Amino acid sequence: MQNNLFIYNTLSKKKELFIPIHPPFAGIYVCGPTVYGDAHLGHARPAITFDLLFRYLLHLDYKVRYVRNITDVGHLENDADEGEDKIEKKARLEEKQPMEVAQFYINRYHLLMNKLGVLPPTIEPLASGHILEQAKLISTLIKKGFAYKTESGAVYFNIKEYQRKYESYGRLSGRNLDDLYSNTRILQGQSEKLNSFDFALWKIADSNHLMKWNPYPFRNGYPGWHLECTAMSTKYLGKKFDIHGGGIDLLFPHHECEMAQSFAAYGKDSVKYWMHNNLITINGQKMGKSLGNFITLEQLFKGSHPLLNKDYSPMTIRFFILQSHYRSLVDFSNESLLAAESSLTKILKAIEIIKKIKPSNTSTLDINSLNNKCYEALNDDLNTPVLISCLFEGVKYINSLNEGLDKINSDDIETLKNLMNTFVFKILGLENEKNNDKDEPFIEELIDASLNIRQIIKLNKDWSTSDKIREELNKIGILIKDRKNDVGWERE
């Protein structure tokens, strides 16, 4: 299949044609969760965004290696290398081992992602499982003069030296180093840094710290947060790979520091295309655990949060996120979730209806043109709002055919069925949750049998019994569609 996929590159600040480094192979690295609490709506957005990219690249016949990490060590409460490790803090509060906390929330994350229809990545590395790789990267940075070891044994990345040699810090995020000079102060306990804005590569653990390692030549400590992603992405995708993704909130300092580390270590940018999804907000404020304004996915599925009027299915949440372009800001509201629920129901209902439409000898609809418009939407930086509008054009076609207002031949009806199934289920990753019931085919057969009996009753002009069958089916949400030559049905 010809590739005309354009994606917005945060580094170049423009859309670029996706040309992988080693076609037909494509490598993606996405920053995964820090596992110290349940996944919330904000976590669902990058997971679904890059699941969409993963699915579409597979559909375009690329051989994709998708790496999404798990941060289980090194992510401190403050991005300025201060505060307690988030997982260790949770472990102390719950009187558990840090890895016990991490494993519990890893399991929870997998369960919730599965409900959302998110495919598992090809590789899911843990930061704690790659200490040796991180130690090796630190040694390389020290050897090349871009990192320094303090008297305590901690190691920091020297941004000033990196900027002196390459003048490239801030290229990704647009941050100005002069602003960092003026706006960053020496924090308590950080005086061992040469510059206040240098970031930690290796931190020394005190006697009470639960997670610590001793990889030669570094002792009794743990890695910095930014280091892990550079070490793991280059291990599994090479020193130059195609796509690095994540939320826009990671752009600075995390991704800027990642880019500086890899350039300093290897003398080149490791990433060809940087992709960032925008945030989900509540009342205009970023949703996040640290802000305490988040709604967990479990609460959404159960309707158990004070801001929720009802429960919402996993597919409603997925559709809600896909309704907006991944680079646009999305503000949470019950109204928007209800609208997503209604829209998804209409699409899924149309897909059920088309199964019962009988082809004609001719077509009055241009299905091939609609198919092309769907691909054009996705090729334009994964423009899912436009794609969904195209799918609703398909819904309009199906409803028109169902009412006998248009005709379609056998070839075109197969194209339309394939279009709806491919884009709705295979690429957007949506599911008809009602059809997950193993008894569904049996139920549909019973409904069809009831309608066949009703048709015989109507031929005998027993109108009252015919109406009674209609009424009984209506009570269980089955709407009867009497047409000129046949009868159909759909769910209410």
Helices and strands as residue ranges (DSSP letters): E 6-9, E 14-17, E 25-30, H 41-59, E 63-68, E 76-78, E 82-85, H 86-94, H 98-115, G 127-130, H 131-143, E 147-149, E 155-157, H 159-166, H 177-183, E 199-204, E 221-223, H 225-237, E 241-247, G 248-250, I 251-255, H 256-266, E 271-277, E 280-282, E 285-286, H 297-302, H 314-322, E 330-331, H 334-354, H 367-379, H 384-402, H 410-421, I 422-427, G 433-436, H 440-459, H 463-475, E 478-482, E 487-491
